[in-house]
Every structure is written in structure tokens, then in C-alpha cells.
Amino acid sequence: MNWYLEVLKKYAVFNGRARRKEYWMFFLFNIIIAAVLAIIDTYLFGGPSFLYGLYVLAVLLPALGVMVRRLHDTGRTGWWVLVLFIPLIGHIVMLVFLVLDSQPGDNQYGPNPKGAAA
């Protein structure tokens, strides 16, 4: 849960680097919370709408920020996020980028978040 909270603390930070663990733990908790809210919305309002929609809007910038920082960690510019607008292929490319290991050592986006042992 600390990984999730750390991403929320960096609400709209698009510079620096994010480890794989930081991104995927945020992704996991994000999916769990969204699913729970969708279920609650279904019982309260007849479909996923109000609580789920508010949550998605609230975490949009942190999710985008951690994705950009994750791309920075692999040595790519944050503009690669735009590849998601290409149906299917773009999502596959982004998935590959997000699961790649960190670029060893420092890069143009900052020091390696894993430390010197990377």
C-alpha cells in the first residue's frame, strides 16, 4: 500500500524515474480499488457510475505521472504515452516498455531509483 500512497503523493510529477515495482504495485491497488468501487456503485446506483467515476478522475494524473516516470526509467521520453492511441498494437508496445528493466545507472531523467546496485 505504501507504493500506492507514494504515487499519490507525487500527484502530478512527470519528471524523474519510477521502478517497475512502484508502477505495478500502484497498478494493482488501482485495479482493486476501482473494482470495489464499481461493485459498490452497482449496488447503490445500479451500475458503475458515481464513486467509480470520481475515483478514476482523481487518479488520472497520478497514473499518467507514474507511467511517464516508468518510461523515463527505461530511457524513453514520456511522449511514448501517445502510442496508447494506436489500437491494440499501441497497448502491446506500452506493455513491453512497462515491463522492461530499468536502464542501468543514471540517465537523462535522473539517477536509477534502484540505487547503485542496478
C-alpha positions as CSV (number, residue, x, y, z in Angstrom):
1,M,0.0,0.0,0.0
2,N,3.0,2.3,0.6
3,W,3.8,2.2,-3.2
4,Y,0.3,3.3,-4.0
5,L,0.4,6.2,-1.5
6,E,3.9,7.3,-2.7
7,V,2.5,7.7,-6.2
8,L,-0.5,9.7,-4.9
9,K,2.0,12.0,-3.0
10,K,3.7,12.7,-6.4
11,Y,0.3,13.7,-7.7
12,A,1.4,15.4,-10.9
13,V,5.1,14.8,-11.0
14,F,6.2,13.9,-14.5
15,N,10.0,14.1,-14.1
16,G,12.3,11.6,-12.6
17,R,12.2,7.8,-12.7
18,A,9.9,5.1,-11.3
19,R,10.9,1.5,-10.6
20,R,8.8,-1.4,-12.1
21,K,7.7,-2.3,-8.6
22,E,6.4,1.3,-8.0
23,Y,4.4,1.2,-11.2
24,W,3.0,-2.3,-10.9
25,M,2.1,-2.0,-7.2
26,F,0.2,1.2,-8.0
27,F,-1.5,-0.5,-10.9
28,L,-2.5,-3.5,-8.7
29,F,-4.0,-1.3,-6.0
30,N,-5.6,0.9,-8.5
31,I,-7.4,-2.0,-10.1
32,I,-8.5,-3.4,-6.7
33,I,-9.9,-0.1,-5.5
34,A,-11.7,0.6,-8.9
35,A,-13.3,-2.9,-8.8
36,V,-14.5,-2.5,-5.3
37,L,-16.0,1.0,-6.1
38,A,-17.6,-0.4,-9.2
39,I,-19.3,-3.2,-7.2
40,I,-20.4,-0.7,-4.5
41,D,-21.8,1.6,-7.3
42,T,-23.6,-1.3,-8.8
43,Y,-25.5,-2.0,-5.6
44,L,-26.1,1.7,-4.7
45,F,-26.8,3.2,-8.1
46,G,-27.5,0.3,-10.4
47,G,-24.2,0.5,-12.3
48,P,-20.6,1.7,-12.0
49,S,-21.0,5.4,-12.3
50,F,-20.6,7.9,-9.4
51,L,-18.0,6.6,-7.0
52,Y,-16.1,4.8,-9.7
53,G,-16.1,7.8,-12.0
54,L,-14.9,10.1,-9.2
55,Y,-12.1,7.7,-8.4
56,V,-11.0,7.4,-12.0
57,L,-10.8,11.2,-12.3
58,A,-9.0,11.5,-9.0
59,V,-6.2,9.1,-10.0
60,L,-5.9,10.1,-13.7
61,L,-2.9,12.4,-13.2
62,P,-1.0,10.2,-10.7
63,A,-1.5,7.2,-13.1
64,L,-0.2,9.2,-16.0
65,G,2.7,10.6,-13.9
66,V,3.9,7.2,-12.7
67,M,3.6,5.8,-16.3
68,V,5.7,8.7,-17.6
69,R,8.3,8.2,-14.8
70,R,8.3,4.4,-15.6
71,L,9.1,5.2,-19.3
72,H,11.9,7.6,-18.1
73,D,13.3,4.7,-16.1
74,T,13.6,2.6,-19.3
75,G,15.3,5.6,-21.1
76,R,12.2,6.7,-23.1
77,T,10.5,10.0,-23.3
78,G,7.1,10.4,-21.7
79,W,5.7,11.2,-25.1
80,W,5.6,7.5,-25.7
81,V,2.3,7.5,-23.8
82,L,0.7,8.7,-27.0
83,V,1.3,5.2,-28.5
84,L,-1.7,4.1,-26.5
85,F,-3.9,5.9,-29.1
86,I,-2.9,3.2,-31.6
87,P,-5.5,0.4,-31.1
88,L,-4.1,-2.9,-29.9
89,I,-0.5,-2.5,-31.2
90,G,0.0,0.6,-29.0
91,H,-1.1,-1.2,-25.9
92,I,1.2,-4.2,-26.6
93,V,4.1,-1.8,-27.2
94,M,3.4,0.1,-24.0
95,L,3.1,-3.2,-22.0
96,V,6.5,-4.2,-23.3
97,F,8.0,-0.9,-22.3
98,L,6.5,-1.0,-18.8
99,V,7.8,-4.5,-18.0
100,L,11.3,-3.8,-19.2
101,D,14.1,-3.5,-16.6
102,S,15.5,-0.1,-15.6
103,Q,18.2,1.5,-17.6
104,P,21.4,0.8,-15.5
105,G,23.0,3.8,-13.9
106,D,21.9,7.4,-14.3
107,N,20.2,8.6,-17.5
108,Q,19.0,11.9,-18.7
109,Y,15.9,11.7,-16.4
110,G,17.8,11.2,-13.2
111,P,19.6,8.6,-11.1
112,N,18.5,5.0,-11.1
113,P,15.8,4.5,-8.4
114,K,17.2,1.1,-7.6
115,G,20.4,2.7,-6.4
116,A,23.9,1.8,-7.4
117,A,23.3,-2.0,-7.2
118,A,21.4,-1.9,-10.5
